[in-house]
Amino acid sequence: MRIGPSPRRTQARFSALLSAVLIAGVPATALAGPADRYYERSFVVAAHQRCNLFQPQLAAALNAAAWQARGAALRAGADDRQMAETAARARARAATTPCASGDLKLVKGRVETAFAGWSRTARMVFPGQRADWTADRAAYARPTWRLVQTGRTGASPVSIGVVGGLNRPDQLAAVVSWQGRSRPTGVRLVLRDKTVAPRPWLARELPPVAQRRVFWAAGVTDAEESLLPEGREAAQTWTFPAAAADALSGLDPREVFTVEFVFRDGSATRSVFEAGDFAAGRAFLAMGRV
């Protein structure tokens, strides 16, 4: 077994490293907090999109860093409008910065050098206010959790996230191991509907029914051993359509969503999760397997 730094320590080092690179390379910016870090990272992402500065893997790393900074800024008290304005300012600055600019070349060189080793990082933790997402880019032949958050409904452990393997495309899925009752006949993912309610719902519960969006699981199988909760010998894997993962990525990181289990008698039980840095975790996975 390969032993290396913990995912949390790697994540912290990654964040500090990127900030140091951008502070050193981008002129005339006073970094005062998370919103400023989001501005810096958004600027570099926008500059790359305009000038094609980096290889795809590094571009994906920077995209993950931008999503992560956005989440940190929102958790620090910023709102969606401020984040949109910050991103717009960063794009505007990138649009007026010549691709042959000496400052931009300096940023490009520093980022490439700094991330030469980091690109081989396999695992990372994306902390939230109450729950974390754990991402894993390692290449496994068997299906495994590529991005996961864990919870419970009663005595039954529930995991939600992205499942994938070398011969299996990534897919949003929930795995549950039932304790003391019959299995559900259906599973649904419930979250805020941005088309109806564009503003984040920051209560520790779902918004009113009229403002919710529901995605029903498209299929169910017996969970493979590599996906079982610790100490459990059997579970079910419920898979969701790709649109559900995209909708989850669009939530404010402070919002909650639920995985709800519906039974034959019409009753239901649910497990509550935090949106957190799900989008940043997906961007980290986009760097490819290692």
Phi, psi and omega in degrees: 000133179280130180251130181211190181295152180294154177303323180294317181293321178297317180298315180295320179294321177300313181297314180295321181296314181295318179299318180297319179298314185287322178299319183287331190258338183254122186280165167058040177227130178258111181276120182241349183178190184302322181297325179289324176295323176296320177300311182300313183291323177295323178298314182293320177299315180294321178296320177297316181298329181275322189247359179053060187280327193234160172291157185306320183296318179289323176299321178294322178297317179293323177296318176299319180296322179294315177299319181296317179295322177299315179299318180296321180294318179295319179292336179276356175121356177289167176237174184301320181297315179297321179294321178296319178294320179298314179296322179295319177296320179295318179294322180295320178294318179297324181293335181257002178266117181300139180298334179269009180302138178297322178296319181291323177295323178296316177300314182302312182295318180294317180296314181299318180292316184295327187259008179301318179274323182299334182298344179268002178295129185265324187233147179209144175256132177251099186290148174239189178290320183232346183211155182248155165255132177249125182250146183219114180263002181298149182269112178242141177289322182276156175298134180219170174284117175272329178208126189211146169230140184249152179202196180212156165231108189064233179266005185261121177288139181229135174236142178228142178161204184257124178252140178195170177203176183301325181248023182219125180292152177298140182209139176291131184210157172239136177241129181226140175243111189282144180237111168077019174204169182293160180287153178287158175263348178200155179225138180228146175259127185236129181207176179294139176268107184296334181287336180260320183233089186290339182272142179302147176253106192260006173290159181276038177207169180289157175291174177306154186307321183294343182255013182259153172240139184239133173240120176275143176300140183270345182192165180215141176219165170293134182292138176286157187305324183292348181252357185292141171298152181302132178084000180253146182256349181208151178195173176244144173250118178253126183253147184243158178293159182301328180298332179293319178295320179295319179294321178295322178297334183276356180284155168295138183297345179272352183280159174253160169220166182232150167251119187246135184250122184253135184250167186302328182277005179092352178285164181213151172225160186215159174237134184262134179233164178254134180301315176050213182266047177301317180297319178295321177297319178296321178294323176298317177297330180295348175292344179099168183279154176235000000 
